[in-house]
Amino acid sequence: MVRILNEVRPVITSAMNDRLLQAFMREEVEDTLFQMFPTKAPGHDDSEWGRECLRV
């Protein structure tokens, strides 16, 4: 297994990783959720969960 993992080349740069590790702001999450089409979900979903969560 170690031999296989040693052959895997990283595709995330240090700069990308630094950005991914930064704290996110509530506004970023809200903007992203509200940009999504309201009926989009990874599977069957009867509610607009993103908007419902933000109301809480």
N, C-alpha and C positions, 0 to 999 in steps of 0.2 A: 504494500500500500504506500509506503514512504517513497518508493521509487516512482510510482505513478504521480504522486503529489509533487515531487521534485520536478516533474516535466511540465506541470501546469504553469503557464506564464500569466502573470497578473495583467489585467486589462484596466484596472482602476489605478490612476496615477495618485501620487501623494497629494497633489492639489485637489483632485476629485474627492479623495477620502477626507481631507480636511473640511471640505464644503459639506460633505454628507454628515460629518460628526458635529457640525455647528447646531446650536439650539435653534428651533424653529419658533416662529411667532404665531399667535392665534390667528392673526390676519391672513397669514400665508395659508393656513389650513382652511379657513373660511373661503378665501378666494378660490382655492383649488376645488373644494366641495361644490361651491355654487357654479363653477364653470362646467361641472359634469352634467350631462343630460339627466334629468331627474329619475328616469326609469332604468338607468344603467346600474347593473350589479353583477358580481361574478357568477351568481346563480339566481334561482328563483327568489324574488323579493317583492313583497306586497306593499312596502312602505318606502318613503323617501328618508332613509335612515340618517343621512348626513344632516339634513335640515332638522330632523327631529332631535338629534343629539345636540345641535347647537342651541336649541331652545331650552335645554335643561340647565 
